[in-house]
Structures are given as C-alpha cells and as structure tokens.
Amino acid sequence: MTKLGIILSSARPNRVGEKVARWVASASDQFEIDLIDLREVALPSFDEPSSPKSGADKTTDHGRTWGERIGALDAVVILTPQYNGAYPGALKNAIDFLYAEWQNLPTVLVGYGWGAANEVLPMLERLMLRLDADVVGSVGLGFRDDLSVEGELFVTEEKVAALQTALKTIEQKVLTPAA
C-alpha cells in the first residue's frame, strides 16, 4: 500500500490543523497514513554541519531520523496554516533539513486560513519546486467558506474534488513511476 505522509505544521495549542489532517486522511482509503506532527517531531533549528544539498551524511540523530521518516514515504501532503502571509517557521526548518528526500516526491499542498491560504500556497509551492518535489496540486481552505476558526469543516464540493483528484494523481504516479 502507498505510504502517504501528512505533515501537520501548526504547533499552536488550539490549532485546527488536526481536523484538517483528519479530513485529508479520510479523502481516500488507498493509503497507509503517517501523520507527521511537527510539534511532536520538534526539530531544533537547522544544525547539521553541511548543507543538505551537498549530499553529505547527516550527523545528528534528529537529522538522520527526520531524513529516514520522509525518505520512507511514497508521497506527502503538507498542511500549512497561513500565518502573516507565510507558513510557520517550524515547517520551513523541517523542509530545510532535507534535500534528496524531497526530490521527485509526489506532493500535495493544503493550506488554510483567511483568504483560503492564497498567499502561502504559491510561496510553499515555489519552495518545494526548488527542491525538485513533484507538486501535483494544492487546495486552499478558507475560514467562513470551508471551515470555522474552531476547525469545524464544511468544505465545498469543489475543494473536496480537488483534493481527491490530487490524491488520485499521487496514487497513479506511485503505481507507475517515471522511467
């Protein structure tokens, strides 16, 4: 079965991200889900002696563990709130720890916030494309239109369909990888 990581990037105590993660996980029964909560992963600020792009071995236990966890995935969904027009620092730090692990990894971006995360999703997509991730789609959920600030979801059919299409694309890519 395809192993799909769902990265929950908000660390706030009253976050709605957990509810969004459950919504994403329930959109398809074709995946083994690894819910990756960055609050629990708790990576320190990037502290490897070499750039991840250099290809050097990771020297810290947390760097190796993080790399192994992402490296074991067939695909990933990155969930991000929009904080001040961007993604949380914990997400940027987690991304920066790795390079090779992101390359060609089928990736779906799901953002949420006011304005349906319309500022953060393009920013995150540019970052992931720079790392050569295979970004197959994105879905932005807006407060009022798709969810309440408390996390009650009432996502529009259009956005449910967009997520399901992106997840089907992931499944097809994993089952028929490029030669």
TIGU-498795 format. One record per residue (C-alpha): x, y, z. Coordinates in Angstrom, 3 decimals. Layout:
// residues N
x X; y Y; z Z
...
// end
This chain:
// residues 179
x 0.000; y 0.000; z 0.000
x 1.212; y 3.517; z -0.792
x 2.657; y 5.285; z 2.246
x 1.361; y 8.862; z 2.429
x 2.806; y 11.280; z 4.930
x 0.577; y 14.085; z 6.142
x 2.727; y 16.820; z 7.659
x 0.870; y 18.894; z 10.234
x 2.899; y 22.083; z 10.534
x 0.999; y 24.162; z 13.085
x 2.218; y 23.837; z 16.660
x -0.417; y 26.057; z 18.279
x -2.295; y 24.530; z 21.205
x -5.697; y 25.460; z 19.724
x -4.841; y 24.627; z 16.117
x -7.396; y 23.469; z 13.593
x -4.764; y 21.576; z 11.628
x -5.550; y 18.259; z 13.312
x -9.106; y 18.439; z 11.972
x -7.841; y 19.358; z 8.513
x -5.414; y 16.407; z 8.692
x -8.282; y 14.034; z 9.506
x -10.228; y 15.461; z 6.544
x -7.277; y 14.831; z 4.224
x -6.751; y 11.306; z 5.589
x -10.434; y 10.455; z 5.079
x -10.429; y 11.606; z 1.432
x -9.066; y 8.258; z 0.231
x -8.701; y 4.760; z 1.616
x -5.874; y 3.922; z -0.802
x -3.043; y 4.971; z 1.506
x -1.216; y 3.909; z 4.623
x -1.106; y 7.214; z 6.520
x 1.855; y 8.507; z 8.511
x 0.629; y 11.591; z 10.388
x 3.733; y 13.689; z 10.977
x 3.087; y 16.322; z 13.632
x 5.917; y 18.858; z 13.636
x 5.000; y 19.781; z 17.196
x 5.940; y 16.231; z 18.213
x 8.918; y 15.938; z 15.855
x 10.292; y 19.122; z 17.482
x 13.342; y 19.611; z 15.297
x 15.820; y 22.175; z 16.613
x 16.872; y 24.996; z 14.312
x 18.865; y 23.520; z 11.446
x 22.150; y 22.376; z 12.970
x 23.774; y 19.980; z 10.514
x 27.363; y 20.963; z 9.620
x 26.777; y 20.540; z 5.872
x 24.112; y 21.785; z 3.506
x 21.515; y 19.103; z 2.733
x 22.098; y 19.761; z -0.964
x 25.738; y 18.692; z -0.573
x 24.658; y 15.074; z -0.157
x 26.784; y 14.678; z 2.976
x 25.560; y 12.221; z 5.586
x 23.502; y 13.708; z 8.389
x 25.463; y 13.841; z 11.632
x 22.722; y 14.427; z 14.196
x 20.332; y 11.760; z 15.419
x 17.348; y 14.042; z 14.802
x 18.566; y 14.841; z 11.277
x 19.005; y 11.155; z 10.428
x 15.639; y 10.210; z 11.959
x 13.849; y 13.015; z 10.100
x 15.509; y 12.083; z 6.811
x 14.617; y 8.413; z 7.251
x 10.989; y 9.232; z 8.039
x 10.496; y 11.395; z 4.958
x 12.613; y 9.041; z 2.835
x 10.258; y 6.158; z 3.710
x 7.257; y 7.947; z 2.192
x 5.857; y 7.339; z -1.271
x 4.123; y 10.739; z -1.254
x 3.331; y 13.614; z 1.082
x 0.608; y 16.128; z 1.845
x 1.895; y 19.252; z 3.542
x -0.714; y 21.042; z 5.661
x 0.001; y 24.631; z 6.487
x -1.864; y 27.472; z 8.078
x -1.277; y 30.924; z 6.690
x 0.448; y 32.970; z 9.397
x 1.153; y 36.574; z 8.439
x 1.079; y 35.624; z 4.763
x 3.517; y 32.706; z 5.094
x 3.993; y 29.241; z 6.559
x 5.152; y 28.511; z 10.125
x 8.877; y 28.620; z 10.839
x 8.762; y 25.001; z 12.036
x 7.704; y 23.924; z 8.542
x 10.478; y 25.869; z 6.805
x 13.007; y 24.422; z 9.244
x 11.729; y 20.861; z 8.689
x 11.934; y 21.322; z 4.935
x 15.447; y 22.823; z 5.166
x 16.841; y 19.783; z 7.000
x 16.454; y 17.708; z 3.834
x 17.111; y 17.855; z 0.121
x 17.355; y 14.458; z -1.581
x 14.327; y 13.173; z 0.339
x 12.092; y 15.810; z -1.298
x 13.305; y 15.183; z -4.852
x 10.600; y 13.685; z -7.080
x 8.373; y 13.075; z -4.041
x 4.745; y 13.450; z -5.162
x 3.457; y 16.327; z -3.037
x 0.079; y 17.924; z -2.391
x -0.172; y 21.228; z -0.553
x -3.169; y 22.025; z 1.637
x -3.364; y 25.466; z 3.175
x -5.959; y 27.035; z 5.397
x -6.666; y 30.479; z 6.720
x -8.304; y 33.734; z 5.805
x -8.384; y 34.136; z 2.040
x -8.116; y 30.360; z 1.562
x -4.338; y 30.480; z 2.118
x -3.922; y 32.280; z -1.206
x -0.588; y 33.822; z -0.191
x 1.075; y 30.840; z 1.463
x 0.292; y 28.147; z -1.115
x 2.197; y 29.754; z -4.029
x 5.113; y 30.504; z -1.689
x 5.254; y 26.904; z -0.455
x 4.881; y 25.562; z -3.977
x 7.884; y 27.617; z -5.153
x 9.953; y 26.276; z -2.263
x 9.032; y 22.653; z -2.921
x 9.628; y 23.002; z -6.672
x 13.052; y 24.478; z -5.914
x 13.780; y 21.224; z -4.053
x 12.562; y 19.254; z -7.081
x 9.499; y 17.853; z -5.316
x 6.750; y 16.740; z -7.685
x 3.957; y 19.124; z -6.650
x 0.784; y 17.643; z -8.120
x -1.786; y 20.039; z -6.688
x -2.875; y 22.350; z -3.943
x -6.077; y 23.083; z -2.082
x -6.768; y 26.220; z -0.079
x -9.417; y 26.166; z 2.632
x -10.854; y 29.457; z 3.774
x -12.302; y 30.393; z 7.102
x -16.021; y 31.020; z 6.671
x -16.219; y 29.248; z 3.284
x -14.721; y 25.859; z 4.203
x -14.130; y 25.785; z 7.941
x -14.766; y 27.729; z 11.100
x -11.968; y 29.260; z 13.160
x -12.664; y 26.478; z 15.676
x -11.994; y 23.858; z 12.994
x -15.482; y 22.719; z 12.038
x -15.167; y 21.675; z 8.393
x -17.844; y 22.271; z 5.778
x -15.575; y 22.141; z 2.747
x -17.078; y 22.967; z -0.645
x -17.623; y 20.115; z -3.095
x -15.190; y 21.773; z -5.498
x -12.368; y 21.596; z -2.954
x -13.211; y 18.036; z -1.925
x -12.992; y 17.083; z -5.598
x -9.669; y 18.950; z -5.976
x -8.174; y 17.018; z -3.053
x -9.466; y 13.687; z -4.352
x -8.051; y 14.429; z -7.816
x -4.653; y 15.301; z -6.335
x -4.626; y 12.116; z -4.248
x -5.564; y 10.024; z -7.305
x -2.715; y 11.661; z -9.200
x -0.347; y 10.677; z -6.382
x -1.586; y 7.112; z -6.475
x -1.086; y 6.900; z -10.244
x 2.436; y 8.367; z -10.004
x 3.441; y 5.912; z -7.304
x 2.000; y 2.921; z -9.135
x 3.533; y 3.912; z -12.488
x 6.765; y 5.774; z -11.693
x 8.570; y 7.631; z -14.446
x 11.312; y 5.621; z -16.101
// end
